[in-house]
């Protein structure tokens, strides 16, 4: 009914990609709204400090609005901002980073323009498969447990998008998958690496192995692996998957962490190396090292100790290290944070933690004598918390660079350089 509608103009975007407007003394989070949109909206429920809302009618589109690139936009939960021009998104994400840091009392620090990676460069996707009346492969629908059956995905590299339909057809022939699985597709430097994670923990039978081997041959895949519980095995391997980090080629495990795009990784590596090289460090600590994306480029500057809690990724660094000035320490940095004495053997440190951040490590670094720290983060909120700890420990922020390698989403990376 019309009396349920509210006439609003959208001011900006929130951290989840929804438009923010004010009406009747309340904050509204308007799905798929763009800054400057003049719209009628209808509230759909309570949300945080305000109300969720949907657009009932577009009165006048804002200047940043554009046509979405994908037919699934609006129902698929993979993207939130395809309806906003990329240049506007870059500014909005920079502002969201500024706000996230300000909530921790971090203001008046130099924040560069956003480094934006174009769409179509995502080299890794974890899709969900469900069987039933029809085979469904895709991402969860927005705010739903139901899946969007993808026909295209312009966010992904072409080599991955081209496999969506063949993988869907192949999965439908594997009865042992039961009701479903997660299927991770990664583009490595020498081909596609596929990881199948069934919902029920069954070992692949002979027929399944034959099907997967034939699929790998037909589509020239590097490897297809099958994960049961925490363990995986290569059920079809035509060649070792390879990824090059700086001067070194690494053979990553199928569940390895990789930056979502090569361009985003290159931007991060460039910023980190440029920050550390002038300080002429002799021993660098690389925390949450993964498979060595930063470890090996940093090894051209100084000796590096890579700290990684995942055994398989730590092993990948060790196997690849060869003559490089790299050592590896397996360590859960949350349960086993380094002591001040252990940290003080380094004169520079880099950390790139998961979304939960690196609080125990930041607390320890704050008490150390390390002169230069570079923080890499995919979560502005936990980044702000960790930076606050470092600042209180005597570090000053030299510069902050936002990196948007998740175009059309609300996610944002950042690289922060701190020195004593």
C-alpha positions as CSV (number, residue, x, y, z in Angstrom):
1,X,0.0,0.0,0.0
2,X,1.2,3.5,-0.8
3,X,1.0,4.6,2.9
4,X,3.8,2.0,3.5
5,X,6.1,3.8,1.1
6,X,8.7,6.4,2.1
7,X,10.2,9.0,-0.3
8,X,14.0,9.0,0.1
9,X,17.2,10.0,-1.6
10,X,20.1,7.6,-1.1
11,X,23.1,9.2,0.4
12,X,25.9,6.6,0.2
13,X,26.6,2.9,0.4
14,X,27.0,0.8,3.6
15,X,29.6,-1.8,4.3
16,X,27.4,-4.6,2.7
17,X,26.8,-2.6,-0.5
18,X,23.3,-1.4,0.3
19,X,22.3,2.2,-0.2
20,X,21.9,4.2,3.0
21,X,19.1,6.8,3.4
22,X,17.4,8.6,6.3
23,X,13.6,8.6,6.8
24,X,11.3,9.3,9.7
25,X,14.2,9.4,12.1
26,X,15.6,6.1,11.1
27,X,18.4,4.8,9.0
28,X,17.4,2.7,6.0
29,X,19.5,0.1,4.2
30,X,18.1,0.0,0.7
31,X,19.0,-3.1,-1.4
32,X,20.4,-2.3,-4.9
33,X,20.2,1.4,-4.4
34,X,22.9,3.7,-5.8
35,X,24.1,7.0,-4.3
36,X,21.8,9.8,-5.5
37,X,18.8,7.6,-6.3
38,X,15.5,9.3,-5.6
39,X,13.2,6.4,-4.8
40,X,10.1,5.1,-3.0
41,X,11.1,2.4,-0.6
42,X,9.3,-0.1,1.6
43,X,10.8,-1.4,4.9
44,X,11.3,-5.1,5.0
45,X,12.5,-5.6,8.6
46,X,14.8,-4.5,11.4
47,X,18.5,-4.4,10.7
48,X,21.2,-3.4,13.1
49,X,20.8,0.3,13.9
50,X,18.1,0.8,11.3
51,X,15.8,-1.0,8.9
52,X,16.3,-3.0,5.7
53,X,14.3,-1.7,2.8
54,X,13.6,-2.4,-0.9
55,X,13.0,-0.1,-3.8
56,X,9.2,0.1,-4.6
57,X,9.6,2.7,-7.4
58,X,12.5,4.6,-9.0
59,X,11.6,8.3,-9.2
60,X,15.0,9.5,-10.5
61,X,18.2,7.4,-10.8
62,X,21.3,8.8,-9.3
63,X,24.3,9.9,-11.4
64,X,26.4,6.9,-10.4
65,X,23.8,4.3,-11.5
66,X,24.6,2.0,-14.5
67,X,23.3,-1.2,-16.1
68,X,24.4,-4.4,-14.4
69,X,26.7,-6.6,-16.4
70,X,25.2,-10.0,-15.5
71,X,21.7,-11.5,-16.0
72,X,21.9,-13.0,-12.5
73,X,22.4,-9.7,-10.7
74,X,19.7,-9.0,-8.1
75,X,19.1,-12.7,-7.2
76,X,22.6,-14.1,-7.0
77,X,24.4,-13.2,-3.8
78,X,27.8,-13.1,-5.3
79,X,27.7,-9.4,-6.3
80,X,26.2,-6.4,-4.6
81,X,27.2,-3.3,-6.7
82,X,27.0,-4.1,-10.4
83,X,24.5,-1.2,-10.7
84,X,27.1,1.4,-9.7
85,X,29.8,2.9,-11.9
86,X,33.3,1.6,-11.1
87,X,34.8,5.0,-10.5
88,X,32.1,5.7,-7.9
89,X,32.6,2.4,-6.3
90,X,36.3,3.1,-5.9
91,X,35.6,6.4,-4.0
92,X,32.9,4.8,-1.9
93,X,35.1,1.9,-0.8
94,X,37.9,4.3,0.1
95,X,35.4,6.3,2.2
96,X,34.3,3.0,3.9
97,X,37.9,2.3,4.8
98,X,38.3,5.8,6.2
99,X,35.2,5.3,8.3
100,X,36.3,1.8,9.5
101,X,39.7,3.2,10.7
102,X,38.0,6.3,12.3
103,X,35.9,4.0,14.5
104,X,39.2,3.0,16.1
105,X,40.4,6.6,16.5
106,X,42.6,6.4,13.4
107,X,42.2,9.7,11.5
108,X,44.4,12.1,9.6
109,X,46.4,9.3,8.0
110,X,47.4,9.4,4.3
111,X,45.0,7.1,2.3
112,X,45.8,6.7,-1.4
113,X,43.2,6.4,-4.2
114,X,41.8,2.9,-4.5
115,X,43.7,0.5,-6.8
116,X,40.8,-1.1,-8.7
117,X,41.1,-4.5,-10.4
118,X,38.7,-4.8,-13.3
119,X,35.9,-7.4,-13.4
120,X,36.6,-10.7,-15.1
121,X,39.9,-11.4,-13.3
122,X,38.8,-13.6,-10.4
123,X,40.9,-16.7,-10.7
124,X,39.2,-18.7,-7.9
125,X,35.6,-19.6,-7.3
126,X,33.9,-21.9,-4.8
127,X,30.6,-22.9,-6.2
128,X,27.9,-25.1,-4.6
129,X,26.3,-28.0,-6.4
130,X,22.8,-29.4,-5.6
131,X,21.1,-32.4,-7.2
132,X,17.3,-32.9,-7.5
133,X,14.8,-32.3,-10.3
134,X,17.6,-30.4,-12.0
135,X,21.4,-30.0,-11.4
136,X,22.2,-26.6,-9.9
137,X,25.6,-25.1,-9.7
138,X,26.2,-21.6,-8.5
139,X,26.4,-19.2,-5.6
140,X,23.8,-18.7,-2.8
141,X,21.0,-16.3,-3.7
142,X,21.0,-13.0,-1.8
143,X,20.0,-13.5,1.8
144,X,18.9,-17.1,1.1
145,X,20.0,-20.7,1.4
146,X,18.8,-21.4,-2.1
147,X,21.3,-21.5,-5.0
148,X,21.3,-19.4,-8.1
149,X,21.9,-21.7,-11.1
150,X,24.6,-19.8,-13.0
151,X,24.5,-19.4,-16.7
152,X,27.3,-16.8,-16.7
153,X,29.6,-15.0,-14.3
154,X,31.4,-11.9,-15.7
155,X,33.3,-11.6,-12.4
156,X,35.3,-14.7,-13.1
157,X,38.2,-15.4,-15.5
158,X,36.9,-16.7,-18.8
159,X,38.5,-20.1,-18.3
160,X,36.5,-20.6,-15.1
161,X,33.2,-19.2,-16.4
162,X,33.5,-21.6,-19.4
163,X,33.6,-24.6,-17.1
164,X,30.4,-23.8,-15.2
165,X,28.1,-25.7,-17.5
166,X,30.5,-28.7,-18.1
167,X,31.1,-29.1,-14.4
168,X,27.3,-28.9,-13.7
169,X,26.7,-31.7,-16.3
170,X,29.6,-33.8,-15.0
171,X,28.5,-33.5,-11.3
172,X,25.0,-34.7,-12.3
173,X,26.5,-38.0,-13.4
174,X,28.3,-38.7,-10.1
175,X,25.7,-40.4,-7.9
176,X,28.0,-40.6,-4.9
177,X,27.7,-36.8,-4.5
178,X,24.3,-37.4,-3.1
179,X,22.5,-34.2,-2.5
180,X,25.4,-31.9,-3.3
181,X,29.0,-30.7,-2.9
182,X,31.1,-27.6,-3.0
183,X,33.3,-27.4,-6.1
184,X,36.3,-25.1,-6.1
185,X,37.7,-24.0,-9.4
186,X,41.1,-22.3,-9.5
187,X,43.0,-21.0,-12.5
188,X,46.7,-21.6,-11.9
189,X,49.5,-20.5,-14.2
190,X,49.3,-23.7,-16.2
191,X,45.7,-24.7,-16.1
192,X,42.6,-25.4,-14.0
193,X,42.8,-27.0,-10.6
194,X,39.4,-28.5,-9.5
195,X,38.6,-29.5,-5.9
196,X,35.3,-31.4,-5.1
197,X,34.1,-31.4,-1.5
198,X,31.0,-33.6,-1.1
199,X,28.4,-32.8,1.5
200,X,28.6,-36.4,2.7
201,X,32.1,-37.9,3.4
202,X,32.2,-40.7,0.9
203,X,35.3,-42.0,-0.9
204,X,35.1,-41.8,-4.7
205,X,34.3,-45.2,-6.2
206,X,35.9,-46.6,-9.4
207,X,33.2,-45.2,-11.7
208,X,33.6,-41.8,-10.2
209,X,37.3,-41.9,-10.6
210,X,36.9,-42.9,-14.3
211,X,34.4,-40.0,-14.9
212,X,36.7,-37.5,-13.3
213,X,39.8,-38.7,-15.2
214,X,37.9,-38.4,-18.5
215,X,36.7,-34.9,-17.6
216,X,40.2,-33.8,-16.8
217,X,41.4,-35.1,-20.2
218,X,38.5,-33.6,-22.1
219,X,39.0,-30.2,-20.6
220,X,42.8,-30.2,-20.2
221,X,42.7,-29.7,-16.4
222,X,45.9,-29.9,-14.3
223,X,44.2,-31.8,-11.5
224,X,40.9,-32.9,-9.9
225,X,41.0,-33.6,-6.2
226,X,38.4,-35.1,-3.9
227,X,38.2,-34.0,-0.2
228,X,36.9,-36.2,2.5
229,X,36.7,-34.5,5.9
230,X,40.0,-32.6,6.2
231,X,41.9,-34.8,3.8
232,X,42.1,-34.7,0.0
233,X,43.5,-36.9,-2.7
234,X,44.2,-36.2,-6.4
235,X,41.9,-38.5,-8.3
236,X,43.0,-37.2,-11.7
237,X,46.3,-35.5,-12.1
238,X,47.7,-34.7,-15.5
239,X,50.4,-32.3,-14.3
240,X,51.4,-30.4,-11.2
241,X,49.6,-27.1,-10.8
242,X,52.0,-24.2,-10.8
243,X,51.9,-20.6,-9.5
244,X,54.8,-18.2,-9.7
245,X,55.5,-15.9,-6.8
246,X,58.3,-13.5,-7.6
247,X,61.3,-15.5,-8.8
248,X,59.9,-18.9,-7.6
249,X,57.4,-21.4,-8.9
250,X,55.3,-23.1,-6.3
251,X,53.1,-26.2,-6.6
252,X,50.1,-25.3,-4.4
253,X,47.8,-27.8,-2.7
254,X,44.2,-27.8,-4.1
255,X,42.9,-26.0,-1.0
256,X,45.6,-23.4,-1.0
257,X,44.9,-19.7,-0.3
258,X,45.6,-17.5,-3.3
259,X,44.8,-13.9,-3.8
260,X,41.6,-13.7,-5.9
261,X,43.3,-12.1,-8.8
262,X,46.8,-12.0,-10.3
263,X,46.6,-8.2,-10.7
264,X,45.5,-7.7,-7.1
265,X,48.4,-9.9,-5.9
266,X,50.9,-8.0,-8.0
267,X,49.6,-4.7,-6.5
268,X,50.0,-6.0,-2.9
269,X,53.5,-7.4,-3.6
270,X,54.6,-4.2,-5.2
271,X,53.4,-2.1,-2.2
272,X,54.9,-4.4,0.4
273,X,58.3,-4.7,-1.4
274,X,58.5,-0.9,-2.0
275,X,57.8,-0.3,1.7
276,X,60.5,-2.7,2.9
277,X,63.3,-2.3,0.4
278,X,64.4,1.2,1.4
279,X,64.7,0.2,5.1
280,X,67.3,-2.5,4.0
281,X,66.1,-5.2,6.4
282,X,68.3,-8.2,7.0
283,X,65.6,-10.6,8.3
284,X,61.9,-10.3,7.5
285,X,59.0,-12.2,9.2
286,X,56.2,-13.1,6.8
287,X,53.2,-14.0,9.0
288,X,50.2,-16.0,7.6
289,X,52.4,-16.8,4.6
290,X,50.1,-19.1,2.7
291,X,52.0,-20.6,-0.2
292,X,54.6,-17.8,-0.3
293,X,52.9,-15.1,-2.4
294,X,54.9,-12.5,-0.4
295,X,57.6,-14.8,1.0
296,X,59.4,-15.3,-2.3
297,X,59.3,-11.7,-3.6
298,X,60.6,-10.6,-0.2
299,X,63.4,-13.1,-0.4
300,X,65.0,-10.9,-3.1
301,X,65.3,-8.2,-0.4
302,X,66.4,-10.1,2.7
303,X,66.3,-13.4,4.5
304,X,62.7,-14.4,5.2
305,X,61.1,-16.7,7.8
306,X,57.6,-17.7,6.7
307,X,55.1,-18.5,9.4
308,X,52.2,-20.6,8.3
309,X,49.8,-22.8,10.3
310,X,48.6,-25.0,7.4
311,X,50.9,-27.9,7.0
312,X,50.2,-28.4,3.3
313,X,50.9,-24.7,2.4
314,X,54.0,-24.7,4.6
315,X,55.2,-27.8,2.8
316,X,54.6,-26.1,-0.6
317,X,56.9,-23.2,0.5
318,X,59.6,-25.6,1.7
319,X,59.5,-27.7,-1.5
320,X,59.8,-24.6,-3.6
321,X,62.4,-22.7,-1.5
322,X,65.5,-24.3,-3.1
323,X,68.4,-21.9,-2.8
324,X,66.1,-19.0,-1.8
325,X,66.9,-17.3,1.5
326,X,63.7,-18.7,3.0
327,X,62.9,-20.8,6.1
328,X,59.5,-22.0,7.2
329,X,58.0,-22.3,10.6
330,X,54.7,-24.1,11.1
331,X,52.8,-22.1,13.7
332,X,49.2,-21.4,14.7
333,X,49.6,-17.7,15.3
334,X,46.4,-17.4,17.3
335,X,47.1,-20.3,19.7
336,X,50.9,-19.8,19.7
337,X,51.7,-16.1,19.3
338,X,55.4,-15.2,19.2
339,X,57.0,-13.8,22.3
340,X,58.8,-10.5,22.3
341,X,62.1,-12.2,22.4
342,X,61.2,-14.3,19.3
343,X,60.1,-11.2,17.4
344,X,63.1,-9.2,18.2
345,X,65.4,-11.2,15.9
346,X,63.5,-9.6,12.9
347,X,63.8,-6.0,11.8
348,X,60.7,-6.0,9.5
349,X,57.5,-7.9,9.5
350,X,54.5,-8.5,7.2
351,X,51.2,-10.0,8.1
352,X,48.2,-11.0,5.9
353,X,45.7,-12.7,8.2
354,X,42.2,-14.1,7.5
355,X,39.2,-11.9,8.0
356,X,39.3,-12.4,11.8
357,X,42.5,-10.4,11.8
358,X,45.8,-10.8,13.8
359,X,45.1,-9.5,17.3
360,X,47.5,-11.7,19.2
361,X,50.2,-11.0,16.7
362,X,49.5,-7.2,16.7
363,X,49.7,-7.2,20.5
364,X,53.1,-9.0,20.4
365,X,54.4,-6.7,17.6
366,X,53.5,-3.6,19.7
367,X,55.9,-4.8,22.4
368,X,58.7,-5.7,19.9
369,X,61.7,-3.7,18.6
370,X,60.8,-4.4,14.9
371,X,61.1,-1.1,13.0
372,X,58.8,-1.6,10.0
373,X,55.5,-3.5,9.8
374,X,53.3,-3.9,6.7
375,X,49.7,-5.0,7.4
376,X,47.7,-6.6,4.6
377,X,44.0,-7.1,5.3
378,X,40.8,-8.1,3.7
379,X,38.6,-6.8,6.5
380,X,38.7,-3.0,7.3
381,X,37.0,-3.6,10.7
382,X,39.6,-6.0,12.1
383,X,42.4,-4.1,10.4
384,X,41.4,-0.9,12.4
385,X,41.5,-2.9,15.6
386,X,44.9,-4.3,14.9
387,X,46.3,-1.0,13.7
388,X,45.1,0.6,16.9
389,X,47.2,-1.9,18.9
390,X,50.2,-1.1,16.8
391,X,49.8,2.6,17.1
392,X,49.4,2.4,20.9
393,X,52.7,0.4,20.9
394,X,54.6,3.2,19.2
395,X,54.1,2.7,15.5
396,X,53.0,5.5,13.2
397,X,51.1,4.9,9.9
398,X,53.1,6.0,6.9
399,X,50.5,5.3,4.2
400,X,47.4,3.3,3.5
401,X,46.4,1.9,0.1
402,X,42.9,0.4,-0.5
403,X,42.9,-2.4,-3.2
404,X,39.6,-3.5,-4.7
405,X,40.2,-6.9,-6.2
406,X,36.6,-7.9,-5.5
407,X,34.7,-5.7,-8.0
408,X,31.0,-5.6,-7.7
409,X,31.2,-6.8,-4.1
410,X,31.4,-5.0,-0.7
411,X,34.8,-6.5,0.1
412,X,38.0,-4.5,0.2
413,X,41.7,-5.2,0.7
414,X,44.2,-2.7,2.2
415,X,47.9,-2.4,2.6
416,X,49.2,-0.3,5.5
417,X,52.8,0.6,6.1
418,X,53.9,1.4,9.7
419,X,57.2,2.4,11.1
420,X,58.6,3.3,14.6
